[in-house]
Structures are given as C-alpha cells and as structure tokens.
Amino acid sequence: MDDLADLLVRLRSGLPAEAVITDPDITASYSHDMASFCEAGIPAVVVLPRSAEQVQHVMRTATELRVPVVPQGARTGLSGAANASDGCIVLSLTKMDRILEINPVDRIAVVEPGVINATLSRAVGEQGLYYPPDPSSWEMCTIGGNIGTASGGLCCVKYGVTAEYVLGLDVVLADGRLLTTGRRTAKGVAGYDLTRLFVGSEGSLGIVVKAVLALKPQPPRQLVLAAEFASAAAACDAVCRIMERGHTPSLLELMDGTTIRAVNAMANMGLPDTTEALLLAAFDTPDPTADLTAVGKLCAAAGATEVVPAEDAAESEMLLQARRLSLTALEAVKAATMIDDVCVPRSRLAALLEGTAAIAQKYDLTIGVCAHAGDGNTHPTVCFDPADPDESRRARESFDEIMALGLELGGTITGEHGVGVLKKEWLSRELGPVGLELQRGIKRTFDPLGLLNPGKLF
Amino acid sequence: MDDLADLLVRLRSGLPAEAVITDPDITASYSHDMASFCEAGIPAVVVLPRSAEQVQHVMRTATELRVPVVPQGARTGLSGAANASDGCIVLSLTKMDRILEINPVDRIAVVEPGVINATLSRAVGEQGLYYPPDPSSWEMCTIGGNIGTASGGLCCVKYGVTAEYVLGLDVVLADGRLLTTGRRTAKGVAGYDLTRLFVGSEGSLGIVVKAVLALKPQPPRQLVLAAEFASAAAACDAVCRIMERGHTPSLLELMDGTTIRAVNAMANMGLPDTTEALLLAAFDTPDPTADLTAVGKLCAAAGATEVVPAEDAAESEMLLQARRLSLTALEAVKAATMIDDVCVPRSRLAALLEGTAAIAQKYDLTIGVCAHAGDGNTHPTVCFDPADPDESRRARESFDEIMALGLELGGTITGEHGVGVLKKEWLSRELGPVGLELQRGIKRTFDPLGLLNPGKLF
C-alpha cells in the first residue's frame, strides 16, 4: 500500500487531480478491451493525460518505480492487447483527442492519439479528403488504437491498412524521453523505418502521442453489387476471377451461409435459405456501373444464382446492411463469440472456408465466417456459451485449429486484429525461433525494463 | 596474408570456384556504386553466390573470421551505400536472379534479389500485372538493391515507393541464420514489422535472399501533358493546385531552368530560353484526356506560358524524353555531379527551389533541379570539377546547405536515394540523439559484431 501511495503522490505531482483515477468501480471498467474472455488484471490506477508532457511524466514515474504501464485507446480491440495487468498504470490516451492540422496540399493530417477514427474521417471529408482505414468500430475506436493494432477494415482491398497511412510519429519512450520518427513528406528513407515498427506494436515499444497521417483525395461514392452463391467455394472462385482480371474494387466482402442465416434470423433480410455465400463488391471509380456489370458477369460465370447491382447510393447502403449486421447477428446466436482473424493468400480462401466449415462440424459448434474476401482476410466467429465448460473448451480448440489451418495454407494468424493476449502462443508458431528472438531483441532495445504492456505479443 | 588465405579457403569450401573472385583488376571494379566521389576501399574478395545456402556459408565464414561484408546489387546507388571497405568481402547478389513465381490471383511475385527491376516489370506486364517502383536506373538496378535503398521513381506520386510493395522477405542474418519475415497475404500484423525494417536498411541488418512483392493490375497507358512556366515558383504553385484539387497523376515531374537549358544544349529540344520551369503531368486513368484538360487549366491559372497535352502514347513519350535526359545533360556540364535528394512537404517546394537557386548563386555553381514534384522530392544536381579543389569544396558545401534548407522546411535529407556514406553526418542531424540511439540499438540486435556494411548510415 505504501508503494501505491507513493505512486499516486508522484503521478499527481505532474498531472491534474482529475487525470488520476483510483476509484475501483471506475478503474475496473478499464480492465479489458472487447476480447473480454481473455485474462485481465485490475489496474492500480488509471491516468488520463492531456499532453505529451503529462505522458512523459507518467512514463518517467513508471520507470522510476518500476510499475508496468498498459496504454489504452477506446478498448475496442479484439485480442486483449489493451487488457490491464494487476497493479499496472492504465494510460488512457482518450483525452488527447485534438486534430491539430489538416493540410489539403500536403494531404496530411496531424492528430493526437485519442481522436476517434470517424471524427477524423468526417473532418477530412469536409475538406474533400479521405482517411481510408475503416475498422468496424470506426465510430468508437481511436487513431492511437488503430496505430497500435495496425487496424484494417472494409476499404483495405483497394486502400490498404492503417500502416500505409502513418508517415511520422511522436512517441514517449518507456523512460519518458520523446522520440520523433518519420516525416511530413510523401517520401523519406532516412534510417531504419521506426515509424512502421511502432505501427502494430500494441503499445509495447512506446506511447504514441502524435501522428502525421497521409490522406487521399475523396473518391466518388461507391456503388455496390450483391451476388448470391450456392456454395462458399463458388463465391471464392468469383473473388479469384475478379482479382485475376485486374479489377480494383473498393470493397469485396463475403458472408458464409451460417452468417447469412444468423442475419436472416435477426433482420429478415429475405435471403433464400439455399444461399450459402453472399458476395458484396463495390467500386468507387468514375464509372462504377461499368465495373459492376463486368464483375457481375464474372460472378455469374463462377455460378452465382443471383446478381443484384445497386443503382444508387441508397440501394448500395441497403446491400451493405447485411454485412454490417453480421457480427451482431452471430453474437445473438450464443452468449459469447471468439473472433478469428486468419488471412490467407486469396487463392486459398476457398480452402480456408471449407476447412472452417469442417472444423465447425467436428466440434459441433456454430462458426460463421465473414471475410474481407478481396484480401483473403477472414473472421471465423466461434459462437459459444462461456458458462458451458465443455463448449468453451471446444470453442477455444476450434479457434486454434482455424489458425493452424491458416498457417498451413500459407497465411497469417492475424490479418488486422493483432496478437494481444489471445494469440500469444500462436505468434511464436508463425514467427519461428529466429524471428521471435529478434522481436524480443527489439523490445529490449526500446523497453529494457519490460514495463510497456507486459505479457502481450510474446 | 595468412588471414586472407584462410578466408579464401573457407569461402571456397562452400562456394563453387567461379563464385570467389580475387583478381584485383576485377575486385577493384566492385569497390563503389555510382557515388564515385564517396570514400571506398578495396575488397579482399568478391563472392557471387547462387543460393541462400551459399549466402549463409559466406555469412557464417565472415562471422567466424570477423570479416566485414558489403552486400551489393547492381551498384547503381547514389549515396555510396554499396561502397566496399578495405579488406571486406563484397557479397554481390547479382547471380541470384531468378523470378520464382508470378501469381495473378494473389497479385504477388516471388523473386531472388538479383533480378533486374526492368526484367521483373516486363515479366509481370506479360501477365497483365504491374510492379510500379521505377527508379531511373530501372534497366540496370536489382530488386535487392531497390529493397536495400527503399527506391522510389517517377510513379511514386500515385503508386508509392518500393517499401509499399515488399510483403515478406527471406534474410540471411549476420551469423548465417535464415530469417523469414512477413507474408504472402494482402494483410498481416503478426508481431513487429521486421520486413519494413529491412527495407531501406542498406544491407546493414541482413542479406535479402528472397522477396515476396505485391503487384497491381496494369493500368492503362499514361497520357502526358507538358506545361512551361516563367518561374519555378509558378510551376510549384501549379503542383499545389493540382494536388489540392484531388487529382491523382501517375507522374508529376518538374525541371528547373538550369536543367532545361542543359537539356536544350544537349538535345536541342526547342524549348524557349525564357522557360524557367517545365512541368510534366501524366494520368493513367480510364479517361486521361479529361484529366489532362482539368490539369492544363490549373497550370494556366498558375501562370503557365504554354500547355501542351499529348494526344497519344507516342507524343507522351516525346514529352518525357526531356525529363529522361535531365541527369545526362547535367552530367555534361562539368566532369562530375553530386545529386541531392531532399524531399519537402509539397507546399514548401517553391521555397526549396528558390533557396537552391540562391545557394547556386552564392557558391557560383551550376545546380540543376529536377523533381518528383508531386512528392516534393527534389534532385538538386551540383555540377563541379573534381580536379578543382576549390570548386569541389564549394560543391560539397552547397550540397550540404541544400540538405540544411530541406530540414528547415520540414523535409528529409533523403526521399529515395538513402544515406550510405554521403549523408552519414546528416542522418544524425535529421534523427536527433534519441532516434540515433534507437537506430544503433536495432543495428546491435541484428548485427552484434558490426560486420554488415560497416561505416554506412551512422
């Protein structure tokens, strides 16, 4: 208790009173992200700094007293990367939420880490600009969290992931020093790419306090086509044909039969029960109608039973509704879900979907798959009841088996959700001993005392 | 000599005889890249392995005997990053030149490091695919060298640099172990991004022996517009207007008056002597004529004295000829050139060009600037006579002063050419002490004995 009292006195010496929270009812609410079934501890204190200097004070204090620090954004992550450890300082960046600059000539935005993704997207949109990364949680998640987890989204098939939009960072290191990485320029190769090293590092190398982000010009509104298939394999074949023919959709999403039925049950979308896969393709090109026609033909050639191109933005939105409801609908199946994030070369997508269906059958579980099909990035969602120990065990085993299948197919255990606590053991399988040793070496270089987000990644 | 004899015996124990070169006339030709005025030593031996296993043998030998290793591609670099140090092993990757796979569905190519950029570009082009990075030396330079220096090119304003196309690597570490990084998938966030760390690391962290590269579908052929301006500032204003209005040119290049006059003198391009800047814009969109018309109007609004849109591919090529000749023409001005590579936010491009003109005047030198204007990436080219000590001194001082100006304008000392030997002192100025310390920490993690390309970067 003396240690805690000392910690609080020191923290308060450089932070306003309201920025240091110790009420256990409140601190408990900071204990985990949306992977609520992953292990999580109780923080000693939650701090809510409003400036880089205050973050530096927190990190200097943590280093002096050897207290672990868990950085957090909006806690919408799905891998437990933001979960607290017992006795840690939770460092929430949500109060550092200013957009500092939007520059249409240089096509950059400069932001603090707590800015909500949707807030930034709308602000740049008002100036004719576009910040593409659009994770499903975009109305809640923060840019800092997006950087920490290298978030993806629906747009990635055309526009890539968060990593491709981070040009430079201000980072507070474990010992409280401030590091500036990268640039405000379109190009730059001065030294090792430390910026990219921080992206996806899940708060384990430093605390991002400012980011220079690249922006694109706002594209035309996208037009969507929906295609129904009698098998997942046929839909995957359509995906391969679309990409092989050189199309560049702004979105290419797939829902499997299990997901479709869950959505139908929830929202009565009127999809026939014989539909085993729904493919959604969109184009934000100058002539999207022509692109949809070409893609519609490829879907038909791959065996689509129905092809429905939207005629305008409103119809497009309707078609996307089903996809947007997918996770909610699957969450309604059982009390809990465990969301996998396996990404395979898109030529192996059919094998992954068929393998996942076999795993669901083997473990007698409902596993619905939605996928950013154009990227080969799938989200097999295992539905289970955490109160049922046997079902929980089967859920975890099936979850792991899907990752094993992903690796076997030449894929990765995580396309966009990150490792966190959930996939720690799997990271070492994917990286191998040499890769793991180097990753640990990098961690030691940045955080020799191991205070930053301990117990995550590896 | 005993040490050398021992080194050669050991190298030959795992390499075919013809892969180990000691003839001093030949080894001397491997002493430097195209920054021939940078310091360079004489290698003890040049090795030309043909497989990852042979590279592993070289690195194991080097580690056992503590001999430095300088990796080389085609030695077309401009910063001395491939320059030999005395007594080193030059490890040339030029014989590892196989394209292992081109996959149109997954849109990837898998290549060995010695593949020539143009060879890959043509091979993927035959399958309707596009490998964008196009450094000026693309007919000679290797993919391994491109990865080592994170090369750019003319296409970057739309398609980005080499870094954005490297998905995964096989790397032989300093101690001879093989590391696989990254992925074959479109997305992936499993652990720290080691792939990106190797890109631009100038052979100082490991030897790339295989790369998985992302490809794009081949775009339509681009159509080019040329616009003449009476001042560099007016041309830069046009660049800002084009980018601010949300255009996405596939190329946006600028030549200043000095460069134009050098090209005129060499090839009689018929450009009026009053032209102080030539802007070249290209579009590879479905309707490039419409884009050129819009951009032509923006150029006129910025004060262009002449706007010439090409009507077809042949005319477009003609317009690009002047740009292609720029460096050759500037090289004809004096016996030697020193090419800067400063990149600034494009809103500061005019300030950089005006500042460079003032520096040329101050030092009484010819400094021609061509620029990847859309990226704010300039190549001020200092023409000098290395036999004239005073002019050489002035050349070096002006070269440095341009870098100082670039940093002052919020830019970087190197947009795409890298640091090598040429900009070592400048790297620490750009990174600052904290950044430099971390960069050195990373170097130690990968190469604790400091054997890989010593004396480069920092």
Interface residues (C-beta under 8 A of the other chain):
Chain A: N103 P104 V105 D106 R107 I108 G128 L129 T149 A150 G152 C156 V157 G160 V161 A163 E164 L173 R177 L178 L179 T180 T181 R183 R184 T185 A186 K187 G188 V189 A190 G191 Y192 D193 L194 R196 L197 V199 G200 S201 L205 P217 Q218 C240 M243 E244 G246 H247 T248 T285 P286 D287 C343 V344 P345 R346 S347 H372 G374 D375 G376 N377 G410 G411 T412 I413 T414 G415 E416 H417 G418 V419 K423 L427 E430 L431 G432 V434 G435 L438 Q439 G441 I442 R444 T445 F446 L457 F458
Chain B: N103 P104 V105 D106 R107 I108 G128 L129 T149 A150 G152 C156 V157 G160 V161 A163 E164 L173 R177 L178 L179 T180 T181 R183 R184 T185 A186 K187 G188 V189 A190 G191 Y192 D193 L194 R196 L197 V199 G200 S201 L205 K216 P217 Q218 C240 M243 E244 G246 H247 T248 T285 P286 D287 C343 V344 P345 R346 S347 H372 G374 D375 G376 N377 G410 G411 T412 I413 T414 G415 E416 H417 G418 V419 K423 L427 E430 L431 G432 V434 G435 L438 Q439 G441 I442 K443 R444 T445 F446 L457 F458
